[in-house]
Amino acid sequence: MSISRENITEIGELTEREEDDDSAEGDEEEDDDDEEESKESGGEEEETQEEEKQGNESHLQATSKEYTAVGNFTAQQAGDLTFKKGEILLIIEKKPDGWWIAKNAKGNKGLVPKTYLEPYHKEDGQESSEEGSEENVDVGDETAEELEVKQRTGSHWSAVRKALSEQINTVDVLTTMGAIPTGFRPSTLFQLLEEGNQFRASYFLQPELAPSQLAFRDLMWDAKTGTIRSRPSHVSLILTLWSCKMIPLPELSIQVLSRHVRLCLFDGNKVLSNIHTVRATWQPKKPRTWTFSPQVTGILPCLLDGDCFLRSNSLSPDLGILFELGISYIRNSTGERGELSCGWVFLKLFDASGIPIPAKTYELFLNGGTPYEKGVEVDRSVSRRAHGSVFHQMMMMRRQPQLLVKLRSLNRRSRNILSLLPEILIGSMCCIHLLIFYRQILGDVLLKGRMSMQSADFISNPVLATFPKLLEQPDVMDALRSSWAEKESTLKRSEKRDGEFLKAVFLLVYHDCVVPLLHSTFLPPFRWAEEETEAARWKVIADFLKQNQENKGALQALLSPDGVHEPFDISEQTYDFLGEIRKKAA
């Protein structure tokens, strides 16, 4: 069942005009707010900065303070410390991720969740100097057991906690120096991408075997239409990233290489889809405002496309979209590179009754820390000044970091197109037609053209073997988009309606464009957020496309003595579908 989107009138032309007006007003108000804030804050801002520095210094020190457990906790993995309610623990070190190093009365050490603890009062009226609102905000009406077990069970947090802890020292130093706001953290979603292939689009693009291991569960052949069968999913929608406002700026000691939003499907415990990245643009006059899908000459690069599709067959009532705003940076003093989260927000797709949320524009206020922390603010100085009159509080709320997104309802044509994609996938709308070509060719090769369905031999097909690489090299994907758009513009209307003819033409375009580029020695390896490398790659790609256009194909360039290409093994041009499935099983 697809998500139904009703009451579409509220997001029609009137909403578009309102959004444009709101955006314009918001930009003006942002400038006015900045001026007003600079006048109002005065000595209060200096006092706030001093308080933040003192708070950060005390946060970084080894505390060696005693805390009382407010609930029972059983170690869930190696390195955790089991304790019972009422037990007194000596805190050796407080980690910003919410997991502290503690020692019990027997001398055993391990990691404990801070939400299970409260300061131990040795005498009436004596309180720990470390007690603060940030440490105790997580302990609400829920019991500690219900709260923390829900966060840990089946989550991906344990998989990335070690990697994050290795970067926390750097982030602590930057926070203490005042180079970044206190709510910034090492990027959680970036660490998941670095852990392996299981959170990349190329992983979810591969077919999945049925439990019988004799057929594919999500790739079936429709004999009547002569193509793959469409498969509706539980959630199917289109999302547009509008803008990010009031995003705090790092100081000049950090050079920002990329501003971006990473999004994925999330159920509160674990990531349920690939992690999709959209790069933002910004203007020097308004560095705290990020925008998407800028006006460009030619085709819009897929990395900048703010229109995304989402598909999921998860039946979880807590299913939603996790957005993480991030920056790639380099420290000017050391040359060290890293990825920081500037805040995150979770948009739940169903209400308490299980009804899909309406398709409209949502203004989402960002949280600081990681998705597995609670009560952390992106910039504590903003909320710390949120006192006084109602008007002043409203002005402070407008200075909170926020993300504007719009959920769009699907018409019949869009729903039919998305139903040809895998049941779980997030991607850019500008690439959807190329993904469908890949799935159709996959169906032809695995379901229609195989002599025996029991055969597990390698399949010689460069398109199936290399297309997933394009999802990790967006500039090559843009080259394919450009070449296909140029070729498609020369086709007759009757030819565009012929599916088999279109696939044959697409294969020719792919071999003329993508295969030579992937094996070119002139094309530098793809590196994320390296401006020089990106510019060098695009120059090679642009020159190659121009040469192809002049020579009406890549054959002349391939046979030219000036053309140098890397050698490759025949296995690189073959598709091992069982190998891909084994990767997914692992």
N, C-alpha and C positions, 0 to 999 in steps of 0.2 A: 504494500500500500504506500503510495507516495504521499508526502505531506500535502494536505489540502490548504490552499491559501484563499481565504474568503475576505470579503469586505475590501476588495482591491481599490475601490474608489478613493479611499483615504490616502492612497499613495500614488494617485494619478498626477495629472499636470499641476493641480493645485499644490500637491506636496513638493513637486520638483521646484515650483516657484518659491515656495516657502523655504525650501532648503537653500536655494541660491541666496534668498534674502537673509536667512539666518547666517549663512556662511559669510556674507558681506558684512552683516552687523557684527558677527563674532570677530572678524578680523579687525574692524574698527575699534570694537570694545577691548580687544586684546591690547592694542596700542595704547588706548586710553587707560586701561587697567594698569599697564606697566608704568605709565607716567604717575598715575595716582598712587600706585604702590610705592614707588620710589620716594614720593613726597611724604606718605603716611608713615612708612616704616622708620626712617631716620635712625635714631639710636636704638630702637627696638630691634631692627635687623641685626645690628652689631651684637646686641645682647643675645639674640637667638642663635647667631653663629657661634658665639662663645659657649652657649649651653650645648649646642650640637657637638662641638669639639670635645667638651668635657664628657658628654655622654658616650661618644665614640671611644675615647680613651679608656673610660671605665669598662666599656663593653669588651675591649680587646684584652684587658688584663686577665691573668689567671685569678679567679675569684676566691677559690678555697673557702666557700661559704656553705653552711649547712642548710638543707632543704628537707621538708617533710613530704612524703609521697601521699597524694590524695586519692590514689586508686592502685589496684593491682596491675602489674605489667609483666608479661611473659616475653622473654627474648624471642624475636621473630627471625633472627639471622645471626651469623657469627659476628661477635663484637658488641652485641647488645647486652645489657645488664638486667637480669630479672630482679624484681623487688615487689614487696607487698605494701598494702595501704598502711600508713602510719610509720613506715620505716624511715629512719633518718639517713640521708645520703650527703656525702661531702662532695660538693661540686668543684672539680679541678679546673675545668675550662669550659667556657660558654661559647658554642659555635653559632654563627649567625643563621645557620639553616634550621635552628630549633632543636638540634640534637646535641646534648651536653655530655661531656665526659665526667663520670661520677665514680665514687668509691663508696662501698658499703662498709658496715661495721666489721666484716670478716676480711677486709682488705681487697676484695674483688673489684676490678675496674671494668668499665664498659660505657657504651652510649645509652643515654636515657632521654625520653622526650620531655621537653620542658613543660608541656601542658599537663603533666602528671604531678607537678611539683609546686609547692608554695614555700615561702621563706619560713624557716624554723625559728620560733621566738623562744629564747632561753628564759627570758623573764618577761613578766607582764609589762607592756608599754615599751619594750625594746624591739625595734624593728631593724631588719637588715637594711644597710645602706644601699644594697643593690636592688631593692624592691622598686619596681617602676611599672608604669602602665603598660609598657611594651611587653614586659615579661608575663603579666597576668591577664592580658586581654583575651587570650585564648580560652581561659577557664570560665565558661559561661554556665548556663543552666544544664547543659549536657554533662554527663559524667565523663571523666577523663578516659575511661575504658572505651565508651561508645565513640568518642570523638577521634582518638588517635588510631584505634584499630581500623576504623572505617577508612582512614587515610592510607594506612600501610598495606592492607590486605590486597594482594594481587596488583599492586601499583608498580610503576617503573622507577619509583624514587630510589629504591635500593640499587638499581643498576647504574644510576648516574651520581649517587651521593659521593662515591669515592672520587670520581672525576671532578665534581664540583668542589669538594673539600680541598683539592690540590690548588684550585684557583682562588679560593676564598682569602688566602693570605694576601694575594695581590689586591683583591677588591677591598680588603680591610685597610690596607695601606692607602689606597686611593681615597677611601671614605674618610680616614683620619686626616689626610692632607686637605680634605675639602674639595678634591678634584671631581668627585661624583656625589650625587645625593645619597642619603642613607638608605633609600629603598632600592637602589640598584643592586643586582646580583649577577653572578655568572649565568649565562643563558642556559636554561634547562633544556629547551627544545634543540638548541644547537648541540648540546652534549648527547642527546638521544640520536641525532643524525650521525654524530661521530662514532657512536657505539657500534654501528653496523648498518646493513642494508635494509633492515626490516621496517624502517620508517621512511623509506624513500619511495617515490612514485613508481620507479621501475620495478619494485618488489610487488606492489599491488596490481600492476598492469599484467602480470603473468597469470595464466589460467590456474585454477585450483581443481585437484582431483576430487571426485566424489568418494564417500566412505568405502564404496566397493573397490576403489582403485582401478575400475574398468572404464570409466568415463569421466568427463570433466563436469564439475558441479555448476560452474558459472559460464560455460562456453558450450552452447548447443546449436545444432544445425537445423534450420527450417527448410524442409524439402520443397514446400510450396513457393516460397520466395527465393530460394536458391542462395540464401545468405545466413548469417548467424541470427539466432532468435533473440528478440529483445527481452530483457528481464527487468521488470520494475523493482525498485528497492523501497524499503520502509521510509527512508528519508531521501528526498531528491529536491534540490533547490539551487537557486543562483544567489550569490552574495556579492555585493558591491562594497568595496572599501572606499569611503569618502575622504576622510581626513583624520589626522590626529592633532589635538590642540593642547597647548600649555605643557608640552613635554619639556622637562628640565634639561638644561644644557650642561655638559661636562665643562671643566675649566680648560684653559689654553694649554695646559700640560699634556692634554690628551687630544690627538688628532682623530677625528671621526672619519672613517673610510666608507661606511655605508649605514644608512638608516633603513630599517625594514620591519615588516610585520610577518611573523610566522604564525600559521594557524593549523589546527588539526581538530579532529573529533575526539572528545574526551568525556568520560563518565564520572569524573571526580576522583578516580583512582588510577586509571591508566589511559594511555593514548590508543585510540581504536582505528587510526587511519594513517596515511602518510602525512608528513609535515610539509606543508606548502609555504613557500617564501615569496613575498611580494616586496619589491624595493620601493621606498618612498623618495619623493623629491621635495626640495625645500628652497625657499628664497632667502638670500642673505639678509633682507630687511625683516623677515619673519622667521627666524631660525627655530622658533618653538612650535611652528606649525608644519606638519608633514602632509603632503598630498599625494594622490595616486593617479594613474592614467593620464599623464600630461599630454598636451598637444605637441605632436612631433610631425616632421615631414616624412613621408613614407609610412611604413608599417610601424605600429607601436610595439616595441620589444616586449616579449612575453613576460620578462622579469618585472616590468613596470605596470603590467595590466592588473587593475584593481577589481576586475570582474572575474569571479571564481565560481565554479560549480562544485557541489558537494553531493556525494552519494554514500549511503550507509544502510546496511540491513540489520543494524543493532536494534534490539528490542528493549534496551535499558531505559527505564523511565527517567534516568538522570542524564541522558545523552545531551550533549551540547557542543558548542564550538569554543575551543580555547584559543585566545589571541595572546601572543607575546610580542610586545614591541621591543626591538633590539637595535643595538649599534655594534658595528665592527670598528675596532679602534687600534691605535698604535700609540705607545707612550713615547713622547719626544725625547725623554732623557735616556731611556734604555733600549728603545726600538722594539720592545715587547708588544706582541699582538694579542688580541683577545676579543671575546664576545660578551657583551653585557646585556642583561634584560633591563629595560627602562620601565617595566610595569607589565601587568597582565590583567586579563579580564575573561570571565567565563559567561557565555550566553547560553542559557539552557533552552533547548528547542521545544520542550513540552512543559505545560503548566502542571499543577498538582493533580488535576483531573485527567491528565494524559492527552489533553487537547493541544495540537500544535500552536505555537505562538503565531500571531498574525504577521503577515508580510508588510513591513513598514520600516522606517528609519529608526535606529536605536542609538541613543547617546549613552555610551558606556563609560563609567568612571573607573580609572585604572587602580589596581592594587599594587603595592610594592612587594619585594621579596620574591619567592618562588610560588608556583601554584600549590605547593604542599605546606605553605605557611599561612597563618591567619593573622589579621590585625596589623599588618605591616603597611605603612603608607609610602608612596613614592617619594614625596617630599614633605617631611614632618613640619618644616617651617611654615608651610601654607596653612595646615590645619591648626597649628599652634597659635596662629593669629586670628583664627576663626572664632572671635568672641565679640561681645558688644551688641549693637543693635541688630535687628532682623535684616535690615538692608545691608549692613556690613557683612553679615554671615552669608547672605545671598551673593554678594560680590566675591567673597572668598570661595564659595562653591564654584563660581564660574572660572576661577583660577585653578581648579583641580585638573590634573591631566585626564584627558578623555579621548575616546575613540568613537568616531561616527561610522556606522555601517548600515547597510540597507539590505534586507531580505526581500527577494523578488519572487513573485508567484510564477509558476510555469504555465505556458500555454501548451496546447496539444503538440505542436511541432517540437518545442524544446523538450518536452517530456519524452517523446519518441526518440529524439537524438540521444538524450542522456541514458535511455534504457539499453543502448547498445554498448555502453561502457561497463567496466567491472562494477560489482555491487558495492564495493568500498573504494572510493577514490576522491581526492580533492585535486583540482588543477585549474589552469587558466582557460577561460572561455575562448581565447583567440587560437588555442591549439586543439580544440575539441575535434575538428574535422580530421586532423592528422591522426589523432588517437583512434578514431573510428576506422580510418583506413588500415591502421595496424591491426586492430581487432578483426576486421574482415579478412585480411590476409592470413591472420592466425587461424581463423576458422577454415579458410580454403585449404591451408596446408595440413592442419591437424585433423580435420573432420571430413573434408571432401576429397582431398587428393591422396590420402594415405592408402596404400595397397592393403595393409592389414592394420586393424586398430590395436593389435597386440604387439606391433613392432615398436621397439624402443631405440631404433637406430638414429644417429644424428641426421638432421635435415639440413641440406645445403640451401640456405636462404639468407643472403646478406642483410635483407631488410629486418627479418625477425631477430637476427643475431646482433645487429647494431642499433636498432631504433631505441631501445631502452637507454642507451648512452646519451641520447639527445636530451632526455629529461634532466640530466645532470650538466648539460652544456647548452644553456638557453640560447647562446648566440648562434650555434649551429642549427638549432631548431628554428630560429628566426630566418636563417638562410634558406631552409627548406620551405618555410612559409612564403617567403618572398618569391622563390623560384616557382612554387606551385601556383601562387596567385597570378604570376605573369603568364604561366602556361594556360591556366584556366580561362584567362581573359581571351584567349585565341580560339577556344572551343565553341562549337555551334550549340544551340539550345538543345537539339536532339541528342548530341553527344553527352551533354551534361546530365541528361536523364538516363543514360545507359550506365548502370553501375559497374558492369564488367569492363566496359571501355575506360571508365574513369580509373579503375584500379590498375589497368595496364599502363595508362599514361602516368599515373602516380609512381609506379615502379620505375619507369624510365627517368622521371624527374629525380627520384631518390638516388638512382645510380649515377646520374650526371652531377648531382650536387653534393650529397652527404658523404658517400663512400670516398671520393677523392679527398675531401676535406679532413675526414677522420684519419687518413693515412698520410697527410701532407707533412713534410718536415718543416715547412715554413710556419705552421700553426703552433704557437706555444701552448703548453699544457694549460688547461683551465684552472685558474686560482680565484677563489672567492674574494671579492672586495680588494683586488689589486688593480688600481686604475691604469697603470702602465701596461700590464698584461692584457687587460680587457681592451685597451685601445689598439694594441699590437694585433690581437686576434681579430678584431673587427676590421682592421685595415687589410689583413690577409683575406678575410672572407669577402669583403667588398671588392677587392681586386679580382678575386677568383670569379665572383658572380658577373662582374663586368666582362671578363674574358669569355665566360661561357655564353653571355648574351651576344657578343660580337661574333663568336665562332659557331653559334647555334649548337652548342653542346660541349661536353668536356673531353671528347675524344682527341681533339687536336692538342689540348693542353696536356693530356696524359701521355701522348706520343712525342711531345716536344722534348728535345735534349735538355732544356732548361728546367723541366719539371722533375723534382726529386721527391720520391715518396718512400715512406718507411716500409721495410719488408714485413710481411705478415704470414702467419701460419694458416693453413686451410681451416683449422679448427676455429679460428676467429670469425670465419664466415659461415659457420654452421650453427644451427639452433639445437640445443640439447634441452628439450622441454622437461625431461625427467630430472636433469641436473638443476634446472630452475625450481622445480617443485621440491627437490630435496633441500635446496637452500631455504625455501619457505618453511618446510617442516622443521628444519634445524632452528 
